[in-house]
Amino acid sequence: MLVKTLVGLLIVFAVGIFTARKVSSTVHVDRTVNAPLAKVWQVWTDVESMKKWWSPKDYTAPVINSDFQVGGSFLYSMRSPKGDMHWNTGKYTEIVPNQKIVSNMSFSDENGKIVPGSEVQVPGVWPDEISVSVEFKDVGGKTQILITEVGIPAIMKIPAKMGWEQQLDKFEALLN
């Protein structure tokens, strides 16, 4: 009986993992930082500042290029502690100063050439692009940052959220 139960649990787990690789999900991150909205916007959108906070803990962002305007493109890098480089490119689709930034983002090579989701060496079945929306709200002299990332494979939802949280830790330290 115990063996049947364990086998059944393993099958359920395997089906869950298989499904989580293919199912798309949305990551939500909400952080309120102790800084005025104008300063948060400036640090968020300034290329030199982004090099200091764009990437999770122990990663760096040596290359950040951004044509910050609607229709403008960007190329962001992340260097792992082992020296592996990871690249993202995309276009800004909506910018409302001091309120909102929306972009479509894809994996890419160092020249900004899009790497199709089917070729990405990250767990899950990735689309060719995902949508990232960042909203900024003044809350009594502090600033609430709301991030919504749509299209992440469900198997990567928790690591993606952790990555954003770690980036926001670095971002918040930079504000102080």
C-alpha positions, 0 to 999 in steps of 0.5 A: 500500500505504501509503495502504491501511494508513493508511486501515485505521489511521484506520478502526480509530482511528475505531471505537475512539473511537466505542466508547470514547464508549459503553463504560462503565469504572471509574476506580481511584485509589490514594494514600497520604498522610502523615497519620493517618487521623482527620485525613484523614477530617476534612479529606475530610468537612469542607465548608470543607476540601472547598472548598479541594481539591474540583476539579482543578488551576486549578479552584475549588470555591466551593459545597460543600453536604453533608448528610453522612449515609446518605441525605443529599444533596450539591451540589458545584461546580467553577469553571474558570479561564474562570469556567464552573461545573460542578455535581454532586449525589448521595446518600450510600449508605454511610458507615462512619466513618474507613473508607468513603464511597459515593455516587451522583453525577450532573451537575446544575444549580446548584439540584441538579436532575439533568441527564440523562447524555444532555444532558451536554456532556462527551465520551462517553455518560454514565449518569444517575448514577455510583457513587463509593466512597472507602476509607480505610486506616491504614498505619502512621500514614499513610493510604491512600485508594482511590477507585473511580468506576464508570460513566465513559465509557471515553473519559473514563477517563484525564481522570477519573483525572487529575482525581482525581490533581490533587484529591488533590494539593490535598488532600495539600497541605491536610493539610500 
